[in-house]
Amino acid sequence: MIVYAVDKGGEYITVEESLRRHPEGKRSIYVNLTNRCTCACTFCLRTMKKMAEEHSLWLKEEPSAEIVKSELGRVPWEYVEEVVFCGFGEPTMRLEVLKELLRYIKSVQPQVKTRVNTNGLSDLYFKRDTAPDFGGGILDTVSISLNASNAERYLELTRSEFGIDSFEAMLSYAQHVKKYVPEVVLTVVDHVEDDGEIALCKKICDERGLRLRVRPYEDS
């Protein structure tokens, strides 16, 4: 699926099915741009190849901006509160397409919120400062995977292709992108980290003026 919704229990369903099950009220819809990622997190389904390819979010090919716009054009916007760029892979790896789609959403439905879920490593991937790319009011929220309270644990969990420098690069990105995006949230995964590690992650966020969210672990 390219454009999808999420139901109870983390089930990925079409927007049409979401409306059939829940005909009233607004909801978030999600845009899946790529299977690629600069991390290979130990808790991520995409690292298990067979399961990934059988998953409804696995893309046989990356959609163009025009294909995504076409799918979004069929969405009943009166039922949409937020569009979230979050799929099997890292959306910022398709940065130009991502920005084009964010601008498109704000041009056709300026009242709809936009969010990007990211590993926060785009500066390392593109070898430049990418935070300003999200300025100009095209993005309301950035959600960044913090995952751990120190560089060694972070690398152990994420297996980032950029090595030990990834942790500080991610935190630096989080602080810098605050200049361009109204809300920046860092996340850790429940059941992957214990209460002590989560408390340390919260301390890091508090010290840097960032908000922490503990998100549920998905095992299917």
C-alpha angles and dihedrals in degrees: 000000000000100000114028147148133229123232133191114310092025095286113165112223139163119269088245091056090047090055092047092053096038110025094170131067138017126292144180119262124198135219120210112202107165148003091217123104137170089222132060100201115199091227097047121107092216090070089067100073100199093048091044095053091049092049120105091234095055109114120214087201135002113263120237120236088254093055091050091047089052091053092045089050089066094052117110096233094194086074096047124094100168141008113215124195101215128125139133093308142037109287096203090066084077093046100156093049090045092053092046091054093046090053090047093053092049091048096052100030109019092170093061115095121233129211136180120204107205145160088233094234099113092112089061093044095050095031092230143079105284100172094091089058088077096053127106097067097287095121129047102181138021116196112195126192106237093172098171145024098238140033096250095051091043092055092045091055102036101033086209114197088227095063130213095345090066096086097057091040090055093049091047090051091050092055094043096048089057086078091064107028123055097221127035119181128182119206140203126188120247115235090020091075128033126233093267094054091045089052090053090050090052090051090054091051093047091051092051098041094250132133123239125212124187107216125199121259114248116212101172 
